[in-house]
């Protein structure tokens, strides 16, 4: 009888210990999952803040970067009033969709980074300069002013545009009393100035092409 009671007690003790261990494991697993989820939310929010209301958002291929290369890229982007993030693609996609930049989602594949800045000209120049130094780093495409999709080739033209301050100064000068141009509205004036700058750039390309001696 005594042996039976001791056996029952031992059995209860083992069951209680097993139950306690399982409960502790479930609690630990639940905590780990919760922490992981909170980290993911924090990463997504960080990307959302990075791209929100930015003048230019670009998805760039980064390849395998060394620490020195990553530092160099980040320093160049900071100098262009921009930043970069290289978190998991699934989190980038969530952030881009949440900020209405779903047009960039098809580009988020493989080793890519999201770059965003407040000056489209500065960021475009920085990206082109970095791609010349590092062949594994190059732009795939982007969104300008939160609405206009631009291809990688468009960034070269964008980088050659004058700074926004210079464009605005030209527009203001054109609208001053006594100016040669008669501008009915600021919007039309800005469009005219931008078209003139684009024409100058394209004209410069054409002139350079004509001046180049024929091969062969």
C-alpha positions as CSV (number, residue, x, y, z in Angstrom):
1,X,0.0,0.0,0.0
2,X,2.8,2.4,0.9
3,X,4.7,1.5,-2.2
4,X,1.6,2.2,-4.3
5,X,1.1,5.6,-2.8
6,X,4.7,6.5,-3.3
7,X,4.5,5.3,-6.9
8,X,1.3,7.5,-7.4
9,X,3.1,10.5,-5.8
10,X,6.1,9.9,-8.1
11,X,3.8,9.7,-11.1
12,X,2.0,12.9,-10.1
13,X,5.3,14.6,-9.6
14,X,6.6,13.6,-13.0
15,X,3.4,14.7,-14.7
16,X,3.5,18.0,-12.9
17,X,7.1,18.5,-13.9
18,X,6.4,17.6,-17.5
19,X,3.4,19.9,-17.6
20,X,5.4,22.7,-16.0
21,X,8.2,22.2,-18.6
22,X,5.7,22.3,-21.5
23,X,4.1,25.4,-20.1
24,X,7.5,27.1,-19.8
25,X,8.4,26.0,-23.3
26,X,5.1,27.4,-24.7
27,X,5.6,30.6,-22.8
28,X,9.2,31.0,-24.0
29,X,8.2,30.2,-27.6
30,X,5.3,32.7,-27.5
31,X,7.6,35.4,-26.1
32,X,10.1,34.7,-28.9
33,X,7.5,34.9,-31.5
34,X,6.2,38.1,-30.0
35,X,9.6,39.6,-29.9
36,X,10.3,38.6,-33.5
37,X,7.0,40.1,-34.6
38,X,7.8,43.4,-32.8
39,X,11.2,43.5,-34.5
40,X,9.6,43.0,-37.9
41,X,7.1,45.8,-37.3
42,X,9.9,48.1,-36.2
43,X,11.8,47.3,-39.4
44,X,8.8,47.9,-41.6
45,X,8.1,51.2,-39.8
46,X,11.7,52.2,-40.3
47,X,11.4,51.7,-44.1
48,X,8.1,53.5,-44.2
49,X,9.6,56.5,-42.5
50,X,12.6,56.3,-44.9
51,X,10.4,56.5,-48.1
52,X,7.5,58.6,-46.8
53,X,7.1,61.9,-48.8
54,X,10.6,61.6,-50.3
55,X,11.5,63.3,-53.5
56,X,13.0,60.2,-55.0
57,X,12.8,56.5,-53.9
58,X,15.0,54.0,-55.7
59,X,15.4,50.2,-55.6
60,X,19.1,49.4,-56.2
61,X,20.9,46.1,-56.7
62,X,23.6,45.8,-54.1
63,X,25.1,42.3,-54.6
64,X,27.5,41.1,-51.9
65,X,29.0,44.1,-50.2
66,X,32.1,44.2,-48.0
67,X,31.8,46.3,-44.8
68,X,34.0,49.0,-46.3
69,X,31.8,49.1,-49.5
70,X,28.7,49.4,-47.4
71,X,30.2,52.2,-45.3
72,X,31.3,54.0,-48.5
73,X,27.8,53.7,-50.0
74,X,26.1,55.0,-46.9
75,X,28.5,57.9,-46.6
76,X,27.9,58.9,-50.2
77,X,24.1,58.7,-49.8
78,X,24.2,60.7,-46.6
79,X,26.2,63.4,-48.4
80,X,23.3,63.5,-51.0
81,X,20.7,63.9,-48.2
82,X,19.6,60.3,-48.7
83,X,19.6,57.0,-46.8
84,X,19.6,53.3,-47.6
85,X,18.2,50.1,-46.0
86,X,18.9,46.5,-46.8
87,X,16.5,44.6,-44.6
88,X,14.6,41.5,-45.7
89,X,12.8,41.8,-49.0
90,X,9.5,40.7,-47.5
91,X,9.6,43.6,-45.1
92,X,10.6,46.1,-47.8
93,X,7.6,45.0,-49.8
94,X,5.3,45.5,-46.9
95,X,6.6,49.0,-46.3
96,X,6.5,50.0,-49.9
97,X,2.9,48.8,-50.3
98,X,1.9,50.6,-47.1
99,X,3.3,53.9,-48.4
100,X,1.6,53.6,-51.8
101,X,4.8,52.7,-53.7
102,X,3.6,49.4,-55.0
103,X,5.1,50.1,-58.4
104,X,8.5,49.3,-56.9
105,X,7.6,45.9,-55.6
106,X,8.4,44.0,-58.8
107,X,12.0,45.3,-58.4
108,X,12.4,43.9,-54.9
109,X,14.1,40.6,-55.8
110,X,17.4,39.2,-54.9
111,X,20.0,41.4,-53.2
112,X,18.5,44.9,-53.3
113,X,18.4,48.0,-51.2
114,X,15.8,50.8,-50.9
115,X,17.3,54.3,-51.2
116,X,15.4,57.5,-50.6
117,X,16.3,61.2,-50.5
118,X,14.8,64.7,-50.4
119,X,16.7,65.8,-53.5
120,X,16.1,63.8,-56.7
121,X,19.1,65.4,-58.4
122,X,21.5,64.8,-55.6
123,X,20.4,61.2,-55.1
124,X,20.5,60.4,-58.8
125,X,24.1,61.8,-59.0
126,X,25.2,59.8,-55.9
127,X,23.7,56.6,-57.3
128,X,25.4,57.0,-60.7
129,X,28.7,57.9,-59.1
130,X,28.5,54.8,-56.8
131,X,27.7,52.5,-59.7
132,X,30.9,53.6,-61.5
133,X,33.0,52.8,-58.4
134,X,31.1,49.6,-57.6
135,X,29.8,47.5,-60.5
136,X,27.7,45.5,-58.1
137,X,25.7,48.6,-57.0
138,X,23.3,50.0,-59.5
139,X,19.8,51.5,-59.6
140,X,17.0,49.3,-61.0
141,X,14.2,51.9,-61.0
142,X,12.4,54.4,-58.8
143,X,9.5,56.7,-58.1
144,X,9.9,60.4,-58.4
145,X,7.8,62.8,-56.3
146,X,5.8,59.9,-54.9
147,X,4.0,59.3,-58.2
148,X,6.1,59.2,-61.4
149,X,7.8,55.9,-62.1
150,X,11.4,56.3,-63.5
151,X,13.6,53.7,-65.1
152,X,17.3,53.4,-64.4
153,X,18.2,55.1,-67.6
154,X,16.1,58.1,-66.6
155,X,18.3,58.7,-63.5
156,X,21.2,59.7,-65.8
157,X,19.1,62.5,-67.3
158,X,17.8,63.4,-63.9
159,X,21.3,63.7,-62.5
160,X,22.2,66.2,-65.2
161,X,19.3,68.5,-64.3
162,X,20.1,71.7,-62.4
163,X,19.3,71.8,-58.7
164,X,15.7,72.6,-57.7
165,X,16.9,76.0,-56.3
166,X,18.3,77.0,-59.7
167,X,15.1,76.0,-61.5
168,X,13.0,77.9,-59.1
169,X,15.3,80.9,-59.3
170,X,15.0,80.8,-63.1
171,X,11.2,80.6,-62.8
172,X,11.1,83.6,-60.5
173,X,13.3,85.6,-62.7
174,X,11.1,84.8,-65.7
175,X,8.1,86.0,-63.8
176,X,9.5,89.3,-62.6
177,X,8.0,92.6,-64.0
178,X,9.8,93.7,-67.1
179,X,10.9,90.2,-68.0
180,X,10.9,89.1,-71.7
181,X,8.6,86.1,-71.0
182,X,5.0,86.7,-70.3
183,X,3.9,83.8,-68.1
184,X,0.2,83.4,-67.5
185,X,0.6,81.0,-64.5
186,X,3.4,79.7,-62.2
187,X,2.6,76.1,-63.3
188,X,3.1,76.9,-67.0
189,X,6.2,78.8,-66.2
190,X,7.8,75.9,-64.3
191,X,6.9,73.6,-67.2
192,X,8.5,75.9,-69.6
193,X,11.7,76.2,-67.6
194,X,12.0,72.5,-67.2
195,X,11.4,71.9,-70.9
196,X,14.1,74.4,-71.7
197,X,16.6,72.6,-69.4
198,X,15.7,69.2,-70.9
199,X,16.1,70.6,-74.4
200,X,19.6,72.0,-73.4
201,X,20.6,68.6,-72.1
202,X,19.4,66.7,-75.1
203,X,20.9,69.4,-77.4
204,X,24.2,68.9,-75.6
205,X,24.1,65.2,-76.2
206,X,23.3,65.7,-79.8
207,X,26.2,68.1,-80.2
208,X,28.6,65.8,-78.5
209,X,27.5,62.9,-80.8
210,X,28.0,65.0,-83.9
211,X,31.4,66.2,-82.7
212,X,32.6,62.7,-82.1
213,X,34.6,61.4,-85.0
214,X,33.3,58.4,-86.9
215,X,34.8,55.1,-86.0
216,X,36.4,52.9,-88.6
